Amino acid sequence: MEYPEPGLSPKPLSASDMNSVSTSPLLEAEPASSDTSVQSEPLLCNTKVPSSILPVDHNIGELYDQNILAKLLRTARQAESHLPNKYPEVVPQNGPDMGRYQFREAEFWTCGFFPGSLYSMLERAIKYPQMLGLNDKGPSSGSPRVKHVREQLLRLCKTWAEPLHSMANRTDTHDIGFIIMPALRLDWELLGDSRSLDSIIRAARSLATRFVAPAKAIRSWDLIRKKDVEITSMEDNLILIIDSMCNLDLLYYAAAHSEPDRGLSEIATQHANTILRTHLRPEKAESVGDDVYQGQWYSTFHVANLDPASGSIKQRMTAQGFADDSTWARGQAWAILGYAQTYMWTKDEKFLDASCGCTEYFVHRLENSDPCVEIPNHGAPGITKGRYTPLWDFDAPIDDATNQMNPLRDSSAGAIAANGMLIAAQALAALGRDMLAGRFRALAMNIICDLLEFALAPERAMLVCSLAGHVQIQNVEPGVFFEGILKYGTANNNANARKRYANHTLVYGDYYLVEFGNNLLRAGLI
């Protein structure tokens, strides 16, 4: 059918916009501040943050608004009673549970992300207190409100991380990296808690038990049970998923911190090489230009089933995407991030090339999605939003009036991919490939700015601070609340999934949004 011309989207950042930006390393841990001195000052809270050195949309300040801190603190306090048995997973946008976190069993793969978000905020409170959204004159880590927030975060971080330590011995899941790393890595790096490093190393050893040497791969799932497929024999099958690329960080980190475990890095690298062969589909490059990646582009399969004895591919399929040969947006994002992380550990450029090729295809699909993805931005007449908030699957049809008005998205895919692009940009800059580095930084910022315009929940929370420095949390509009940060996530919309659910906050979407803000700070980009 014919579509009207879309309105103007906010002007995307170009590589030239980014060339003057600092390229200091991402993800480099700085020593934790030991300054806990306080000064007695009166207190009010607001959302003012320092201006950015980046030529970005004004809404990037939302990454550092007290709204995010307030929501995380409120959930952490109110949900403590669920520990150690349950962790937050989704916040529905409709239905009887609308606006409130729904919880999953602690063993579920997402349990590490909410503690990870708390630790990311603790990192800000320790290293970047001026980015907490508190109205301090000349903000310092010693002000009474920062001190009180930091103390609350520290207590809540420790409380929410505690059950994770016992999970480090689990050998029944490849997602132990997602479970352990977001919180315990920062607990070690910020606070020097050697128990957390010990748990990371134990978890990496646990993950290594799932390595199938003849196939040179780590088993992702033990089985698949869907309405249309059932694979249960581990003797005859080796199931690998693209998400597995982001659990390799655990192995590399443990290998770097434990001399007896150096071999874990080789296991990770063998798995990354196998996924190159089994999950990446070469695609024709559709864009030309000096700043565009000139190598091979890739889309991705979600699942591959291998012969464990030989490593030969028996079947490729999807479990959460639209179709076996479609491009599930979050799967593509996992590849972008996972291969960027793998390059940073190995410095093997074929892994950086994989991340770049997956990035270009991801962006091509964003920029060439149906015009209906753009909707009016009522805060800016004549401007649209939504172009860079990914559809849940780039090949899923938009075939009825309802879908055309509000096509199904996955905001978490955008947040994950943007983090990967930022890491790839760091790697490219270090190699002297400044133009492509600038392009990838600009693309990452475009995605995050669009998420903040399109998917940020308008139901806001705020900190109300007493003169004594105590912090309470209120809704900005009384009675109007939504506990998640980003809306429009899609956990699983596969037609044959046993549980099909969408249009919600995803706890990992919120984590990667917060982490993106921290990555900008670590790199000196804001």
C-alpha positions as a printed Julia matrix, in Angstrom:
526×3 Matrix{Float64}:
  0.0     0.0    0.0
  1.04    3.62  -0.41
  2.28    5.53   2.6
  2.4     9.31   3.03
  5.79   10.91   3.21
  6.98   10.7    6.82
  7.67   13.86   8.75
 11.12   15.08   9.5
 13.14   12.95  11.88
 15.64   14.63  14.17
 18.82   15.08  12.16
 21.0    12.03  12.78
 24.53   12.63  13.92
 27.14   12.11  11.24
 30.66   10.81  11.55
 32.0    14.31  11.01
 30.02   15.45  14.06
 31.93   12.94  16.13
 35.48   13.24  14.84
 36.51   15.73  17.5
 35.17   13.62  20.33
 37.54   12.14  22.89
 38.41    8.5   22.26
 39.61    7.53  25.71
 39.02    3.86  26.49
 35.64    2.44  27.39
 35.2    -0.1   30.12
 38.51    0.68  31.79
 38.01    0.41  35.54
 39.22    3.39  37.53
 40.25    3.1   41.18
 37.31    3.45  43.52
 37.17    6.77  45.32
 38.07    6.57  49.0
 36.8    10.09  49.77
 33.81    9.63  52.04
 34.07   12.98  53.8
 30.87   14.96  54.09
 29.93   18.59  54.34
 26.71   19.78  55.9
 24.63   21.63  53.3
 20.91   22.25  52.73
 19.36   20.03  50.1
 16.99   20.18  47.19
 16.86   17.79  44.25
 16.44   18.6   40.58
 17.42   17.12  37.24
 20.1    19.53  36.13
 23.18   17.87  34.63
 26.28   19.39  33.06
 26.04   20.14  29.37
 27.46   17.55  26.99
 30.55   18.06  24.87
 28.77   16.07  22.17
 26.59   17.8   19.55
 23.65   15.57  20.44
 19.94   16.05  20.95
 19.05   17.71  24.23
 17.36   14.56  25.49
 20.66   12.75  26.13
 20.42   14.35  29.57
 17.62   11.89  30.29
 20.33    9.26  30.75
 21.4    11.13  33.88
 18.04   12.35  35.1
 17.07   11.47  38.66
 14.03    9.69  37.17
 16.21    6.65  36.45
 17.88    6.65  39.85
 14.52    7.13  41.59
 12.87    4.22  39.78
 15.74    1.86  40.48
 15.9     2.82  44.15
 12.15    2.43  44.55
 12.04   -1.03  43.0
 15.11   -2.13  44.94
 13.52   -1.1   48.23
 10.01   -2.35  47.57
 11.04   -5.69  46.08
 13.58   -6.74  48.71
 10.99   -9.14  50.13
 11.17  -11.19  46.91
 14.81  -12.1   47.56
 16.42  -14.55  47.3
 13.77  -16.39  45.31
 12.66  -13.92  42.63
 14.08  -11.1   40.52
 12.45   -8.43  38.29
 11.91   -9.32  34.64
  9.22   -7.26  32.87
  6.85   -4.34  33.46
  3.68   -4.77  31.36
  2.33   -1.75  29.49
 -1.25   -2.97  29.72
 -3.41   -5.48  31.56
 -4.08   -5.93  35.27
 -0.38   -5.74  36.2
  0.31   -2.65  34.1
  3.14   -0.53  35.42
  4.4    -2.99  38.03
  7.39   -5.28  37.8
  6.65   -8.96  37.29
  9.15  -11.34  38.85
 10.79  -14.56  37.69
 12.42  -17.34  39.63
 15.96  -16.47  40.67
 17.35  -19.19  38.4
 16.03  -17.42  35.28
 18.71  -15.97  33.01
 17.72  -12.33  33.6
 18.34  -12.27  37.37
 21.68  -10.44  37.14
 20.5    -7.37  35.28
 18.6    -5.54  38.01
 21.52   -5.83  40.46
 23.72   -4.73  37.56
 21.66   -1.57  37.1
 22.02   -0.78  40.8
 25.79   -1.2   40.6
 25.93    1.04  37.53
 24.21    3.74  39.57
 26.61    3.09  42.45
 29.47    3.64  40.02
 27.99    7.04  39.19
 27.58    7.87  42.87
 31.24    7.02  43.53
 32.97    8.25  40.36
 30.55   10.71  38.73
 28.36   12.14  41.52
 27.54   15.2   39.43
 25.63   12.88  37.06
 23.1    11.67  39.61
 20.7    14.54  38.91
 21.08   16.07  42.37
 21.24   19.85  42.57
 24.54   20.24  44.37
 26.52   23.45  44.07
 29.8    22.2   42.77
 28.76   18.54  43.22
 31.22   16.42  45.1
 31.3    12.92  46.45
 31.3    14.42  49.94
 27.95   16.25  49.82
 25.32   14.94  52.27
 22.75   13.99  49.62
 25.3    12.2   47.46
 26.59   10.46  50.57
 23.09    9.33  51.53
 22.27    8.1   48.02
 25.61    6.32  47.85
 25.0     4.62  51.19
 21.54    3.5   50.09
 22.87    2.2   46.8
 25.72    0.36  48.52
 23.35   -1.42  50.89
 20.89   -2.31  48.13
 23.64   -3.44  45.76
 25.02   -5.83  48.35
 21.55   -7.12  49.2
 20.56   -7.77  45.58
 23.93   -9.26  44.66
 24.17  -11.65  47.6
 22.08  -14.5   46.07
 24.17  -14.36  42.89
 27.27  -15.74  44.62
 25.66  -19.13  45.15
 24.81  -19.32  41.45
 28.44  -19.3   40.41
 28.59  -23.09  40.66
 25.74  -23.61  38.19
 26.63  -25.74  35.2
 23.07  -26.0   33.87
 23.13  -22.7   31.96
 25.34  -20.81  29.55
 23.79  -17.55  30.78
 25.97  -17.53  33.88
 27.8   -14.56  32.36
 24.59  -12.52  32.28
 23.82  -13.65  35.82
 27.21  -12.87  37.36
 29.02  -10.14  35.46
 26.76   -7.04  35.56
 26.83   -6.8   39.36
 29.84   -8.74  40.62
 32.36   -7.26  38.19
 31.58   -3.76  39.49
 31.5    -5.03  43.07
 35.08   -6.15  42.57
 36.26   -3.14  40.56
 34.55   -0.43  42.62
 34.69   -1.9   46.09
 37.56   -4.37  45.89
 35.46   -7.24  47.25
 37.59  -10.29  46.5
 34.62  -12.56  47.15
 33.03  -11.2   43.98
 36.16  -11.89  41.95
 36.21  -15.42  43.38
 32.58  -15.88  42.3
 33.39  -14.61  38.8
 36.22  -17.12  38.47
 34.06  -19.97  39.8
 31.28  -19.01  37.38
 33.71  -19.03  34.46
 34.91  -22.5   35.41
 31.28  -23.58  35.59
 30.61  -22.22  32.11
 33.69  -24.01  30.77
 32.18  -27.36  31.77
 29.67  -26.83  28.95
 32.42  -26.7   26.32
 32.14  -29.49  23.77
 35.69  -29.86  22.48
 35.05  -31.8   19.24
 32.65  -29.08  18.08
 34.73  -26.22  19.55
 31.65  -24.67  21.12
 29.95  -24.06  24.46
 26.52  -25.65  24.73
 23.92  -22.87  25.01
 20.73  -24.77  25.74
 20.33  -28.35  26.85
 17.07  -28.66  24.92
 14.4   -26.82  22.93
 10.69  -27.33  23.45
  8.4   -25.27  21.23
  5.06  -25.97  19.63
  6.77  -26.74  16.32
 10.06  -28.31  17.4
 11.42  -30.45  20.22
 15.11  -31.29  20.64
 15.98  -33.06  23.88
 18.97  -35.36  23.31
 22.26  -33.76  24.31
 24.13  -36.81  23.06
 23.0   -36.16  19.5
 22.55  -32.39  19.52
 24.51  -29.28  20.43
 22.31  -26.19  20.55
 24.02  -22.83  20.14
 22.35  -19.41  20.21
 23.69  -16.05  19.09
 23.13  -14.62  22.6
 26.03  -16.81  23.75
 28.52  -14.29  22.36
 27.81  -11.97  25.29
 28.61  -14.62  27.9
 32.19  -14.96  26.65
 33.17  -11.8   28.53
 33.0   -13.87  31.73
 35.59  -16.35  30.45
 38.0   -13.69  29.23
 37.69  -11.72  32.45
 38.36  -14.75  34.64
 41.32  -15.75  32.48
 42.8   -12.27  32.87
 42.43  -12.38  36.66
 43.49  -15.95  37.44
 46.77  -17.44  36.26
 45.56  -21.06  36.58
 42.56  -20.23  34.39
 44.32  -18.73  31.38
 42.92  -21.54  29.23
 39.41  -20.16  29.61
 40.22  -17.5   27.04
 41.01  -20.17  24.44
 37.62  -21.79  25.07
 35.95  -18.42  24.53
 37.86  -17.75  21.32
 37.09  -21.18  19.89
 33.4   -20.61  20.58
 33.5   -17.16  18.94
 35.09  -18.68  15.85
 32.44  -21.38  15.71
 29.62  -18.82  15.9
 31.17  -16.98  12.95
 30.63  -20.13  10.93
 27.27  -21.23  12.27
 25.27  -18.05  12.89
 26.44  -15.25  10.6
 24.81  -14.9    7.16
 26.7   -12.82   4.58
 24.6    -9.97   3.2
 25.1    -7.61   0.3
 26.38   -4.19   1.32
 23.64   -1.69   0.53
 25.35    1.59   1.41
 28.41    3.27  -0.01
 30.51    6.09   1.3
 33.89    6.8    2.78
 32.57    6.46   6.32
 30.7     3.17   5.78
 32.33   -0.13   6.74
 33.77   -1.58   3.54
 33.89   -5.23   4.6
 31.32   -8.02   4.6
 27.9    -7.33   6.09
 26.09   -9.97   8.14
 22.64  -10.85   9.35
 22.27  -13.57  11.98
 20.5   -16.79  12.77
 19.2   -17.13  16.3
 19.75  -20.87  16.84
 21.97  -23.51  15.27
 21.9   -27.19  16.16
 25.22  -28.96  15.62
 26.44  -32.52  15.67
 28.41  -32.54  18.94
 30.87  -35.1   17.6
 31.85  -33.21  14.45
 30.55  -29.66  14.77
 28.67  -29.96  11.49
 25.46  -27.96  11.21
 22.31  -30.05  11.44
 19.71  -27.28  11.49
 19.31  -23.51  11.8
 16.18  -22.01  13.3
 14.73  -19.36  15.56
 13.25  -19.61  19.02
 12.29  -15.98  19.57
 12.31  -14.37  16.13
  9.68  -14.33  13.4
 11.05  -17.13  11.22
 14.03  -19.44  10.97
 15.69  -17.27   8.33
 14.54  -13.85   9.57
 16.7   -11.32  11.39
 15.56  -11.14  14.99
 16.6    -7.68  16.14
 17.88   -8.62  19.58
 19.87  -11.51  18.16
 21.57   -9.11  15.76
 22.28   -6.8   18.69
 23.83   -9.61  20.74
 26.18  -10.28  17.82
 27.19   -6.61  17.56
 27.99   -6.39  21.27
 29.46   -9.86  21.7
 31.92   -9.6   18.83
 32.97   -6.09  19.87
 33.7    -7.4   23.38
 35.55  -10.41  21.99
 37.76   -8.18  19.86
 38.63   -6.04  22.87
 39.97   -9.12  24.65
 41.67  -10.85  21.71
 42.59   -7.97  19.36
 41.8   -10.38  16.51
 40.39   -8.13  13.8
 38.1   -10.77  12.34
 35.94  -10.35  15.43
 35.87   -6.57  15.02
 34.98   -7.09  11.36
 32.08   -9.3   12.44
 30.79   -6.62  14.8
 31.13   -3.96  12.1
 29.4    -6.1    9.49
 26.53   -6.85  11.85
 26.3    -3.17  12.77
 25.99   -1.99   9.18
 23.25   -4.5    8.46
 21.4    -3.58  11.66
 21.52    0.12  10.78
 20.52   -0.56   7.17
 17.42   -2.36   8.38
 16.62    0.45  10.83
 16.94    3.12   8.18
 14.94    1.16   5.62
 12.14   -0.09   7.85
  8.56    0.66   6.85
  7.7     4.39   7.0
  5.1     3.61   9.64
  7.88    3.25  12.24
  8.07    7.04  12.34
  5.4     8.75  14.4
  4.81   12.41  15.25
  6.89   13.85  18.04
  4.32   16.0   19.79
  7.01   17.86  21.67
  8.49   19.05  18.37
  5.93   19.79  15.63
  6.99   18.54  12.21
  9.52   16.15  13.72
  9.07   12.4   14.01
 10.47    9.75  16.31
 10.76    5.97  16.22
 13.03    5.42  13.2
 15.93    4.14  15.35
 13.86    2.13  17.82
 14.11   -1.36  16.29
 11.23   -3.5   15.17
 11.26   -6.75  17.14
 12.22   -8.68  13.99
 13.33   -6.89  10.85
 11.48   -9.38   8.63
  8.22   -9.68  10.55
  5.31   -8.43   8.41
  3.44   -5.27   9.28
  0.23   -6.33   7.63
 -2.77   -4.78   9.33
 -3.99   -1.38  10.42
 -3.18   -1.99  14.09
  0.4    -2.98  13.35
  0.84   -0.04  11.01
 -0.27    2.35  13.73
  2.0     0.81  16.35
  4.33   -1.86  14.94
  5.87   -4.18  17.51
  9.32   -3.06  18.64
 12.12   -4.22  20.86
 13.71   -1.28  22.62
 16.16   -3.61  24.36
 17.69   -4.5   20.99
 18.48   -0.85  20.42
 20.12   -0.41  23.82
 22.21   -3.57  23.42
 23.31   -2.69  19.89
 24.24    0.88  20.85
 26.6    -0.42  23.55
 28.24   -2.69  21.01
 28.66    0.16  18.54
 30.27    2.33  21.2
 32.79   -0.39  22.05
 33.49   -1.01  18.35
 34.05    2.73  17.9
 36.67    2.66  20.64
 38.41   -0.24  18.94
 38.33    1.46  15.54
 39.69    4.7   16.96
 42.6     2.82  18.53
 43.38    1.39  15.09
 43.38    4.86  13.54
 40.12    4.27  11.66
 38.7     7.56  12.86
 36.01    8.08  10.24
 34.36    4.72  10.86
 34.78    5.19  14.61
 32.97    8.5   14.34
 30.21    6.9   12.31
 29.63    4.17  14.87
 29.63    6.61  17.78
 27.1     8.74  15.93
 24.91    5.74  15.17
 24.99    4.63  18.79
 23.95    8.11  19.91
 21.17    8.27  17.31
 19.72    5.01  18.61
 19.87    6.03  22.26
 18.42    9.49  21.56
 15.53    7.88  19.69
 14.93    5.4   22.5
 14.77    8.31  24.93
 12.27   10.14  22.7
 10.15    7.14  21.73
 10.42    4.49  24.42
 11.24    6.28  27.69
  8.26    5.81  29.98
  6.56    9.21  30.44
  5.45    8.22  33.95
  8.32    9.74  35.89
  9.64    9.42  39.42
 11.68   11.89  41.44
 13.78   12.12  44.56
 12.44   14.2   47.41
 15.26   15.03  49.76
 15.03   16.18  53.37
 17.36   18.67  54.99
 18.94   15.74  56.82
 19.85   14.21  53.47
 17.28   11.41  53.54
 15.86   10.52  50.14
 12.26    9.58  49.46
 10.78    8.68  46.09
  7.58   10.09  44.64
  5.79   10.05  41.32
  6.16   13.33  39.47
  2.42   13.18  38.76
  0.63   11.79  41.82
 -0.89    8.38  41.17
  0.74    8.01  37.75
  3.51    5.44  37.86
  5.4     2.94  35.74
  8.26    1.07  37.37
 10.29    0.43  34.23
 12.49    2.91  32.39
 12.08    1.9   28.73
  8.81    0.69  27.24
  8.29   -1.27  24.0
 10.43   -4.31  24.75
  9.58   -7.72  23.31
 10.74  -10.75  25.26
  9.44  -13.34  22.81
  6.93  -12.95  19.99
  7.62  -16.19  18.16
  4.31  -17.7   17.11
  5.3   -21.15  18.37
  6.8   -20.08  21.68
  5.32  -21.63  24.8
  5.23  -18.16  26.36
  4.63  -15.26  23.99
  4.81  -11.78  25.49
  5.63   -8.25  24.32
  5.06   -4.53  24.95
  6.77   -4.17  28.28
  9.9    -3.0   30.01
 12.63   -5.62  29.85
 15.0    -5.53  32.8
 17.99   -6.01  30.49
 16.84   -3.19  28.21
 16.94   -0.87  31.2
 20.34   -2.24  32.25
 21.91   -1.62  28.85
 20.42    1.88  28.72
 21.99    2.74  32.09
 25.24    1.05  31.07
 25.38    3.14  27.89
 25.28    6.25  30.03
 28.15    4.9   32.12
 30.14    3.97  29.02
 29.92    7.57  27.83
 31.2     8.74  31.2
 34.03    6.2   31.32
 35.15    7.3   27.87
 35.0    11.0   28.72
 32.42   11.53  25.98
 30.05   13.47  28.18
